Amino acid sequence: MTGRTFSLNETAQILSISKETLRRWDNSGKLKSIRNPINNYREYKQNDLIIFENAKIHFDTKSYTNISPTKAYKSIELFAGAGGLALGLEKAGIKHALLNEIDKYAVQTLQKNRPNWKIEEGDIAKINFKPYRDKIDLLTGGFPCQAFSYAGKRLGFEDTRGTLFFEFARALQETNAPVFLIENVKGLLSHDSGKTLQTMIDVLTKDMDYHIFKPKVLKAIHYRVPQKRERLIIVGIKNDYKDKVTYNYPEPHKKIYTLKDALKKGELYDTDVLSSPGQIYPKRKKEILDIVPPGGYWRNLPLDIQKEYMQKSFYLGGGKTGMARRISWDEPSLTLTCSPAQKQTERCHPDETRPFQIKEYARIQTFPDDWIFEGSQSQQYKQIGNAVPVNLAEEIGYTLVQLLNDIYSIKN
């Protein structure tokens, strides 16, 4: 646990000092940083921190963020998107042997930011994973949810052919990875009355010799993400290890970060967010949203404008709290979508009557400021909106590192 490095933000929190003080210490030689070879950011070695009393207190508390890999763990990530999950796992110490993504703009984003990653663009069904057999430690991916056709019998591995789940399972079968991670939308739990998820579990456990830990929905706001996003996490291991190791999901953080933490200088970011391109509202929509206060939504409008804006939806049940919604500075953002100006899911800036801009969108998903998104503006919004929040992925990554450490301590 002594080989990990910490970012400037993390080190300042560990030592309970400001980032400005930390920079002065660095310049004076009291605590020297090293430079990350990829982005040239300052980082600090754990061994250099333990002489400080606050660091000892921090490291003595049980926290998976203090876990370092005992060997170089390699992963394959499927359906990689713009790299939110991959980047978070990288921050936790996991190396990527291969990433697959079919969307050309997302591939361009990955290539732009991580030219050293091996990225396979195209249809997953055309990729042969057999060359990676017994050469990776982890297979990850978040495939779109698809229903299966039931014919009165238990579905097996071959019966799921033609779905993206089948391709994930095939990659798992061909690589023989000891650990896998599936991330998906919360709705997978109830999709087709739970039959879709149960079919997946049956295939993985009964046809493929894996053990699955109880799936869990993680709320991103508990893991240093200023956004009310939820993701279903499923972790599995080879049956050989099921009676020898266990998996623990990351412990929730006590602090909840808000939109102010995302867009202003503070614990999450060193500077206020820079201006960037973004969508704008049509004239009448802007006039209506001008009336909505921070933290408000369509019910804060005058009754006649409520009816104009909501149209038939005005007379239907449900709160529809995402419509005509202006986020306030002191709350986390609602879940970002692929487009910030959709009528059902508006995410209006607190002070200005406009959707969040590209860099604001990225910060709410906890991407670093130097992560560049390729493609048109709509393609960039889509990539960011579909991503796994980086900080959530990092927290999950540490727990996977702990799991792999436990497995390899048995193997050795």
N, C-alpha and C positions, 0 to 999 in steps of 0.2 A: 504493500500500500504506500510505498515511499517513492514510486517512480512517476507519479502524476504531476502535470503542470497545471497552473491555474491562470485564468485570464486576469486582466487588471481589475475588472469589476468583482470577480470572485475573491481575489486576494484582499481587496479593500474590505469586503464583507467579513471575510475570515478574521482579519486583524482589527475590525471595528474602527477603521480610520477612513478618511476621505480619499478619493482617487488623486486629488491634488497633493495630499501629503505623501501618498505612495510614489508619485512621480518625483517629488523632492528627494525622497529617500533613495530612489533609483539614481538620480543625478548626483547625489552626494556620496553614493557608494554604501549607504547604510543597508540597503537591500537591493541588489542588482537583479535586473530582469534579463531574460533571454528573448530573442526575437523569433516569432513563428516564421519558418521558412516560406510558408505559403502566402501569408498576408502581411508579414512584418509587424504584427501586433506584439505588444509586450506580454510576456508570460513569466510566471514565477514557479520555481521548483518547490515541491512540497518539502524536500529536505532542508531548503533554505528558510522555510517558514516556521519549522517546529521549535526554533529557539525562542519564539515569541509566546507569551503566556496565553493570549487569546487564541492563537492557533492550536495550542495544546488542548484547550477546552473544546474547540471546534472538532478536532480530529478524534477526541475521545468519545464524542457522541456517535451513536450508530447512524451512519448515513452512507447510502450506497454511492454517493458522489465522491467518496474517498477511495473507491475501488479502482485498481489498475489491473490491466490484463497481465497474467503471469506468463503468457506467451503471445505471439503475434496472431491474433484471431482474424480470420478472413471470412467475408460474407459474400453472398450473391443477393442482389436486390432486384426484384421483379416489379414492373409497373412503377418505376422510380419517379415519374413526374419531374418536378423542378428541383428535387433533391432535399426536401425538408427532412424526411426520415433518414436518408443517407448521411446528410450533414450532421444531424444529431448523434447518430451512431458513431460517426467519425470523431466527434468531440469526446465521446465516451471511450475512445481508444480502439475501435474496431476498424480494420482495414477492409476495403472493398475490392474483391477479385473481379467482379463483373456487375454491371448494371444494365437492365433492359428497359426500354421505353419505346412505345410506338409513335408518340406524338413528336413530329420533327422539331417543333419549336422548343419543347421541353428538353429534347436531346441537345439542341443548340445551347440552351441555358446551362446544362450540365457540362458540356464541353468548354464553354466559355469560362466557367468558374473553377473547374477541376480538370484541366487538360491531362492530368496524370491518371485519371480514372479510366478504366476500360469500359466503354459504353457500346452496347450492341443495339442499334436502332432497328426497329421493325417488329413484325409479328412474332410473339413468343412461341407460337406453334412451330415455327421454322428453326428454332434454336435447339441444338443438341447439347445437353448438359453432361453427357457421359464423360467427357474429358476432365470434368471437375470432380469425379467420383472420389470420395474420401480425401479431398483436398481442400474442402471448406468446412468451417465450423458452424455457420449460421446461414439459413435461407430466410429472406424476409420478403414481404410484399403485401400490397393492399389492392386486391382485384375488385372490379365492379361486382355488385351483388346480382346474381342470376338465379332464377328459380329452376328446379329440376322437374322433370316429368315423372309422375308416379304411375305405376302400372300394377299396383297391388302387391309389390314385392320390395324387399329391401334393395336399395340401389348400391351397387358396388363401384369400384374405381372405374371400370370401363363404361358403366352406365352414365357417368358424368362427362363423358367425352363430348367435346364441342363447347364446353363452358371454360371460362378462364380459371375457375377453380381446378378443373382437370389439369390445366397446364401447370399451375402451381404444384399440384400433387405429383405430376410427372417429373418436374424439376427436383422435387424432394426425393422421389424414388431414384432418379438417375444420379443425384449427387451423394445420396446417403448421409446428408447433413445430420449431425447429432442433435441440433437445436433448430427450431423454426419459430418465426414470428409472423402472425397474420394480423394486420390492422385493417379495420373496416368501419363502416358507419354503424351507429347504435341500432339502426333499424334492422340489421341482420339478425338480431336476437328474436324479433317477432316476424320476420319475413316468412310468408306462407305458413303462418301459425307456428313458427319455430322449426318447420320441417327442413328448410334449406340448411340451417346451421347444423341440425342433427345429422343430415346426410353427410355433410362435410366431416363432422366428428366421426361418424361411423366409418367412412372411407379411410381416414387417417389412423384410426385406432384398430379397426378390425381387418382392414385389407393391407395396411402398410406398417404395422408393428411400431406405432408411435403411441406415447402417452400424452394426453392433453390436460394441462392444469385448468382449473375452472376459469372460463372466460370472464373478463371484467371490463366494464365501461369506466374509462378514466376521464375525469373532467380536467381539461387543460388549465383552468384557472388555479388548480392546486399545484401546478408544476411550472411556475414562473412564466406563465403565458397570460397576457392581459386580454383574454378572449374566452367567452363561454362556449367553447367547442368541446364536444364529447367524441371519443373514439373507442370502439370496441377492440380490445387487445386479446389475442389468443396465442399462448405460448405452448409449445410441445417439445418433447424430447424422445429419443429412442427408448424403447421399453427396457433396454439393458440397464438404464440408469434410474428408472422410476422409483425403485425401493431404496436408492442410495443418495439421491439428492432431492431437493425441493426448490420451487421457484417462488419468490416473494415479489409482488408488484411494488413499484416505488411508493414510498411513504409520502403522503400529501404534505406540502409546505404549509406553514401557518399563514404566511403573508399572501394576500390576494393583490395582484397588480392591476392597475387601472389604465384607462386610455392615456391619462397623463403620463404614466410610467412608460408607455409605448412611444409617445410622440414628443415628449419633453426630455431634457437632460436629467438624468437620475441614475438609479441603480441598474436599469437594464441597458441604457445607452449613454455614451459620453457627451452627446450633443443633442440639441433639438433636431427634429427631423428636417431634412432639406426639402425644399419645394421640388415637385416632380410633375410629369404629365398626369392627367387624370380625366375621367369623364365629367360631363356637366349635365345639369338638369335642363329639360325644356322650360321655356319661359313660364308657363302656367304652373308647372310643378314647382318651380323655384318660388313663385309667389305664394303658393300654399305652404311649402316647407318653411318659408320665412317666419310663419306664425308659430311654428312648433318650438317649444322651449327645449333646452338641453335636458335629456332624460325623458322627453315626452314622445307621443306618437299621435295617431289620427284622432283619438278621443280628446286631445287637447285643442282641436280645431273647433270653430263655431259650427253649430249643428248643420246649417245649410251647406257649409263647405265639406263637412263630414260626408254628407249624402252625395255631393258632387264628386268627391274624390273616391269614395268607396264604391259608389254605384250599387250594384246588386248585393255586393258583399256586406253592405251596411245592414241589411235585413237578415243576414245569416248569423248563426251562433258562433261562439268562439271569440277570443280576445283579439287575435290578429295583431299582436303587439309589435310585429316587425314592419308594419305598414306605416308610411310617413314617420319613420323613427329617426330621431336625432339622438345620438349617443352623447352622454355628458362626460366631462373630464374625470369625474370621480367614480366611474363604474367601468368594469371591463366591457369591451366591445361585445355585441352579440356575434354569433358565428358568422364569419365572412363567407360569402357565396362567390360564385364565378363571375358575377357582375354586380357592382356596388350600387347600381341604380334601378334594379328590378323593383316593380311596384310592390311585390309581396315581401321583399326583404331589403328595404332601404337601410342604408347605414350612413346617415348624414353627419358631417363634421359638426362639432359642438358650437363653434363660433361662426363659421362661414357656411352659407347654404350651398353645399356641394357634396358630392360623394368623396370618400377617402381617395387620395391620390395613390399612385403606384408604390412609392416608398413608404407611405403610411400603411398601406395594405400589408406590405412586407414586414414592417415592424410589428404590426399586430400579430403576425404569424411568427415573430421572433427570429426572422432571418437577419443576418448581419447586414450592415449598410453597404458593404462592398459586394454583396451577392447581386449579380446583374441578370436580369430576365430578358430573354430574347423574344423576337416576334412582335406582332402588332400590339397596340395597347390592349385590345380585347383578349388577345392570347396571353399577355402578361397577367392580366387580372385572373384569367382562367387558371393559369399555373399556380398562382399564389393561393387562390381560393380553394383549390383542390389539395393543397399540401398538408402534410402533417406538421404541426408547429415544431420548430426546431428544438426549443427547450424541452417540450414534452418528449420528443424522440431521444434527446440526450439523457433524460432521467430514466427512460426505459432502457436505454443502452447500458447504463451502469448496472442495472439488475441483470441484464443478459451476460455482461462480463462476469459478474459474480457467479452466475449459473455455470458458465463455461469454465471458470476457475475451479469450481467444485467438481465438475465432470472430469477435468484433466488431472486433478489431484488423485482421483480414483484410478484413472487409466495408467498413471505413472507409479 
